[in-house]
Amino acid sequence: MPKADKLDITPSWQGLLPYFFLVLEQGDAEGRKIAREELARMAKAADLYNELNEK
């Protein structure tokens, strides 16, 4: 049996950002909490990336 190729369907942050904004504006308390946590996690990752790539 041939080996199946792997399909990566991981969403990008840029693609998810409009949904986070929507949840922050119109979501319930739990949804807003999750959106804030995910945005904070993304910001931390971006800061780490910048720190590791400083000249």
Backbone bond lengths (Angstrom), bond angles and torsions (degrees), N, CA, C in turn:
res aa  C-N    CA-C-N  psi(-1)  N-CA   C-N-CA  omega(-1)  CA-C   N-CA-C  phi
1 M - - - 1.461 - - 1.523 108.36 -
2 P 1.347 118.63 128.95 1.462 121.01 -179.19 1.525 111.16 -68.51
3 K 1.322 114.51 148.26 1.465 120.45 179.23 1.535 109.50 -73.01
4 A 1.299 116.66 130.84 1.464 122.06 179.85 1.520 109.78 -79.08
5 D 1.320 115.63 139.31 1.458 119.88 174.67 1.518 109.20 -73.27
6 K 1.304 114.50 152.49 1.457 121.51 -178.99 1.530 109.36 -92.69
7 L 1.303 116.59 134.40 1.455 122.23 178.57 1.519 108.76 -107.64
8 D 1.322 116.26 118.27 1.468 121.57 179.96 1.527 108.83 -90.55
9 I 1.321 116.25 116.38 1.469 120.80 179.60 1.532 111.25 -114.21
10 T 1.324 115.43 25.75 1.459 120.57 178.78 1.524 109.24 -64.66
11 P 1.332 118.53 125.04 1.468 119.50 179.00 1.526 110.88 -72.61
12 S 1.314 115.68 154.04 1.467 119.85 176.80 1.530 109.11 -88.87
13 W 1.324 115.52 158.21 1.462 119.53 176.53 1.514 109.91 -64.19
14 Q 1.325 116.05 -38.76 1.460 119.48 179.49 1.522 110.60 -62.28
15 G 1.321 116.83 -37.05 1.453 120.47 178.97 1.524 113.30 -72.10
16 L 1.324 116.70 -30.89 1.466 121.29 -178.17 1.531 113.19 -84.53
17 L 1.313 116.76 -22.24 1.464 120.71 -173.48 1.526 113.78 -53.98
18 P 1.337 120.35 -44.34 1.479 118.91 178.63 1.531 112.58 -59.74
19 Y 1.318 117.68 -32.94 1.464 120.33 179.29 1.528 111.32 -72.49
20 F 1.332 116.55 -36.30 1.463 119.20 174.97 1.527 110.19 -62.58
21 F 1.339 116.64 -43.46 1.467 120.06 177.69 1.525 111.21 -60.75
22 L 1.314 116.00 -43.23 1.464 120.57 179.48 1.530 111.11 -60.66
23 V 1.326 116.33 -44.54 1.467 120.35 179.37 1.526 110.35 -65.06
24 L 1.341 117.15 -40.21 1.465 119.52 178.85 1.524 111.62 -63.46
25 E 1.325 116.82 -34.47 1.458 120.72 -178.59 1.525 113.64 -83.99
26 Q 1.343 117.25 -36.56 1.462 119.73 -170.65 1.521 114.62 -125.77
27 G 1.319 117.56 -2.41 1.457 119.89 -176.18 1.515 113.18 -80.56
28 D 1.325 113.66 171.32 1.466 118.58 175.79 1.532 109.49 -80.73
29 A 1.307 116.83 178.43 1.467 121.61 -175.01 1.528 111.66 -58.89
30 E 1.322 117.28 -43.25 1.468 120.37 -179.31 1.528 110.75 -65.84
31 G 1.329 117.48 -41.93 1.463 120.81 178.14 1.514 111.88 -63.03
32 R 1.328 116.94 -42.36 1.474 120.37 178.19 1.519 110.68 -63.71
33 K 1.320 116.93 -39.15 1.466 121.09 178.45 1.527 110.32 -61.76
34 I 1.318 117.08 -47.10 1.462 121.45 -179.75 1.527 110.36 -63.61
35 A 1.321 117.44 -42.84 1.467 120.90 179.53 1.526 110.78 -61.81
36 R 1.325 117.26 -43.86 1.473 120.17 178.35 1.522 110.97 -62.18
37 E 1.334 117.20 -42.76 1.466 120.93 179.30 1.524 111.57 -62.59
38 E 1.319 116.77 -42.36 1.463 120.24 -179.70 1.521 111.62 -68.44
39 L 1.324 117.49 -39.21 1.460 119.93 177.06 1.527 110.93 -65.62
40 A 1.324 117.42 -37.86 1.466 120.93 176.80 1.529 110.13 -65.45
41 R 1.321 117.27 -38.86 1.469 121.20 178.28 1.528 110.16 -65.32
42 M 1.321 116.49 -41.10 1.457 120.62 177.75 1.523 111.01 -63.49
43 A 1.323 116.95 -42.43 1.465 121.02 179.20 1.524 110.74 -62.67
44 K 1.320 116.68 -41.09 1.463 120.91 178.09 1.526 110.44 -62.88
45 A 1.322 116.89 -42.68 1.464 121.09 178.63 1.524 110.87 -64.14
46 A 1.333 117.39 -40.38 1.463 121.18 178.70 1.526 110.46 -64.76
47 D 1.317 117.11 -41.63 1.467 120.52 177.61 1.522 110.88 -62.95
48 L 1.312 117.37 -42.48 1.461 121.13 178.75 1.527 110.45 -63.56
49 Y 1.325 116.72 -43.53 1.460 120.76 177.56 1.531 110.18 -58.00
50 N 1.329 116.76 -47.66 1.462 121.03 179.89 1.517 111.06 -62.30
51 E 1.313 117.27 -41.61 1.462 121.34 179.61 1.528 111.11 -62.12
52 L 1.313 116.40 -41.98 1.468 120.68 -178.41 1.517 112.45 -73.84
53 N 1.330 117.85 -18.12 1.441 121.51 -177.04 1.531 113.32 -110.97
54 E 1.332 116.21 16.63 1.459 119.43 176.09 1.514 109.28 -68.22
55 K 1.325 114.09 147.59 1.475 118.54 178.49 1.496 111.49 -88.13
